[in-house]
Amino acid sequence: MADRPQPHQIQVRPAQSRYETPGYQVVGGDYKGMQSQQQKRGSSTGKILAVVTLLPVGGTLLCLAGLTLMGTIIGLLVAAPVFLLFSPVLIPAAIVIGLAVTAFITSGACGLTGLSSLSWVTNYLRQATGSVPEQLDQAKRRMAEMGEYLGQKTKEAGQDIQHKAQETKSR
C-alpha cells in the first residue's frame, strides 16, 4: 500500500544533472548506446537514395509547372482580343451553358430526392404490412371490450333510471 502513491500526494523526482546526456551511460570512459543514437540521428542510405531520386523528379515537375503557367499567360494574351470581339456572343453562351448545367444538377438532385422518398415510403409500408394482422386483432379486441363496457354502463344506467322511477312512484 505504501508503494502506490495516493492521488493527493505529490511525487518529487531528483533533477537530472546538466552534464549527463539522456540515453548514454558512462562506464569506464566509454559511451554505451552511441551506435543506436547515431543510427537514429544519422542519415541512412535509403534516405539518401530517396533524396537523390526525388530531387530530379521534383525539379522536372516544377519546370513543367512553370512552362504551363507561361503558356497559359501567353495564350490568354493572344486570345483576349478574340474574346473582346466575340463577347456579345460568348457571354450569353456562357450564361446559357451555366444555366443548363445548373438545371441538370437540379434535376438530378430532385430525382435522387424522389427516389429516396419512394424508397423510404416503400420500406415503411413493408414494415407496417408485416404487423397489420396483429394490429387488426388488437383493434377488434379493443372494440369488443369497449362494446362490452358500453353495454354494461348502459345496463347500469337503465337500472339506475328504473330505481329512481320506483322511488319517485313510492313517494
C-alpha positions as CSV (number, residue, x, y, z in Angstrom):
1,M,0.0,0.0,0.0
2,A,2.9,2.3,0.7
3,D,4.3,1.6,-2.8
4,R,1.4,3.1,-4.6
5,P,1.2,6.9,-4.5
6,Q,-2.1,8.3,-3.3
7,P,-4.0,10.7,-5.6
8,H,-3.4,13.7,-3.3
9,Q,0.3,13.1,-2.8
10,I,3.0,14.8,-4.8
11,Q,5.9,12.9,-6.2
12,V,9.2,14.6,-6.3
13,R,11.9,13.3,-8.6
14,P,15.6,14.3,-8.5
15,A,16.6,16.7,-11.2
16,Q,18.9,15.4,-13.9
17,S,22.4,16.7,-13.9
18,R,23.2,19.1,-16.8
19,Y,26.4,17.2,-17.6
20,E,24.6,13.9,-18.2
21,T,23.1,13.2,-21.6
22,P,20.0,11.0,-21.7
23,G,20.5,7.7,-23.4
24,Y,24.2,7.4,-22.6
25,Q,25.9,5.7,-19.6
26,V,29.4,6.4,-18.7
27,V,31.2,3.1,-18.0
28,G,35.0,3.2,-17.8
29,G,35.2,6.2,-20.1
30,D,33.2,4.6,-22.9
31,Y,29.8,5.7,-24.0
32,K,27.3,2.8,-24.4
33,G,24.4,3.5,-26.7
34,M,26.4,5.6,-29.1
35,Q,25.8,3.4,-32.1
36,S,22.0,3.4,-31.5
37,Q,21.9,7.2,-31.3
38,Q,23.9,7.5,-34.5
39,Q,21.5,5.2,-36.3
40,K,18.6,7.3,-35.1
41,R,20.2,10.7,-35.9
42,G,22.3,9.8,-38.9
43,S,21.1,9.6,-42.5
44,S,20.6,6.1,-43.8
45,T,21.3,5.0,-47.4
46,G,17.6,4.7,-48.0
47,K,17.1,8.4,-47.1
48,I,20.0,9.5,-49.3
49,L,18.7,7.4,-52.2
50,A,15.2,8.9,-51.8
51,V,16.5,12.4,-51.9
52,V,18.8,11.7,-54.9
53,T,15.8,10.1,-56.8
54,L,13.2,12.6,-55.8
55,L,15.2,15.8,-56.4
56,P,15.4,15.5,-60.2
57,V,11.7,14.4,-60.4
58,G,10.6,17.4,-58.3
59,G,12.8,19.8,-60.3
60,T,11.4,18.4,-63.6
61,L,7.8,18.8,-62.3
62,L,8.5,22.3,-61.1
63,C,9.9,23.3,-64.5
64,L,6.8,21.8,-66.3
65,A,4.5,23.7,-63.9
66,G,6.4,27.0,-64.8
67,L,6.2,26.2,-68.6
68,T,2.5,25.5,-68.3
69,L,1.9,28.8,-66.4
70,M,3.8,30.7,-69.1
71,G,1.9,29.0,-71.9
72,T,-1.4,29.9,-70.2
73,I,-0.4,33.5,-69.8
74,I,0.7,33.8,-73.5
75,G,-2.5,32.0,-74.7
76,L,-4.6,34.4,-72.7
77,L,-2.8,37.4,-74.1
78,V,-3.3,36.2,-77.6
79,A,-6.9,35.2,-77.1
80,A,-8.0,38.3,-75.2
81,P,-8.7,40.4,-78.3
82,V,-10.7,37.5,-79.8
83,F,-12.8,37.3,-76.5
84,L,-13.4,41.1,-76.8
85,L,-14.6,40.8,-80.4
86,F,-16.9,37.9,-79.7
87,S,-18.0,38.9,-76.3
88,P,-21.6,39.7,-77.4
89,V,-21.9,36.0,-78.4
90,L,-19.7,34.4,-75.7
91,I,-21.2,36.0,-72.6
92,P,-24.8,34.9,-73.4
93,A,-23.5,31.5,-74.5
94,A,-21.6,31.1,-71.1
95,I,-24.8,32.1,-69.3
96,V,-26.9,29.6,-71.2
97,I,-24.3,26.8,-70.6
98,G,-24.2,27.7,-66.9
99,L,-28.0,27.6,-66.6
100,A,-28.1,24.3,-68.5
101,V,-25.5,22.8,-66.1
102,T,-27.5,24.1,-63.1
103,A,-30.7,22.7,-64.5
104,F,-29.1,19.2,-65.0
105,I,-27.7,19.3,-61.5
106,T,-31.1,20.4,-60.0
107,S,-33.0,17.7,-61.9
108,G,-30.5,15.1,-60.7
109,A,-30.9,16.3,-57.1
110,C,-34.7,16.2,-57.4
111,G,-34.6,12.7,-59.0
112,L,-32.4,11.4,-56.2
113,T,-34.7,13.0,-53.6
114,G,-37.7,11.5,-55.2
115,L,-36.2,8.0,-55.4
116,S,-35.0,8.2,-51.8
117,S,-38.5,9.3,-50.7
118,L,-40.2,6.5,-52.6
119,S,-37.7,4.0,-51.1
120,W,-38.5,5.3,-47.6
121,V,-42.2,5.0,-48.2
122,T,-41.9,1.5,-49.6
123,N,-39.8,0.4,-46.7
124,Y,-42.2,2.0,-44.2
125,L,-45.2,0.2,-45.9
126,R,-43.3,-3.1,-45.9
127,Q,-42.7,-2.8,-42.2
128,A,-46.3,-1.7,-41.5
129,T,-47.7,-4.5,-43.7
130,G,-46.0,-7.2,-41.6
131,S,-47.8,-6.1,-38.4
132,V,-51.3,-5.3,-39.9
133,P,-52.9,-8.6,-38.9
134,E,-51.7,-8.1,-35.3
135,Q,-53.0,-4.5,-35.3
136,L,-56.3,-5.6,-36.6
137,D,-56.7,-8.3,-34.0
138,Q,-55.7,-5.8,-31.3
139,A,-58.3,-3.3,-32.7
140,K,-61.0,-6.0,-32.8
141,R,-60.3,-6.9,-29.1
142,R,-60.4,-3.3,-28.1
143,M,-63.7,-2.7,-29.9
144,A,-65.2,-5.8,-28.3
145,E,-64.0,-4.7,-24.9
146,M,-65.4,-1.2,-25.5
147,G,-68.7,-2.7,-26.6
148,E,-68.9,-4.8,-23.5
149,Y,-68.0,-1.8,-21.4
150,L,-70.6,0.4,-23.0
151,G,-73.3,-2.4,-22.7
152,Q,-72.5,-2.7,-19.0
153,K,-72.7,1.1,-18.5
154,T,-76.0,1.3,-20.4
155,K,-77.4,-1.6,-18.3
156,E,-76.3,0.2,-15.1
157,A,-77.7,3.5,-16.3
158,G,-81.1,1.7,-17.1
159,Q,-81.2,0.1,-13.7
160,D,-80.4,3.5,-12.1
161,I,-83.3,5.1,-14.0
162,Q,-85.6,2.3,-13.0
163,H,-84.6,2.5,-9.4
164,K,-85.2,6.3,-9.4
165,A,-88.5,5.9,-11.1
166,Q,-89.6,3.4,-8.5
167,E,-88.5,5.7,-5.7
168,T,-90.5,8.6,-7.2
169,K,-93.6,6.4,-7.5
170,S,-93.4,5.2,-3.9
171,R,-93.3,8.8,-2.6
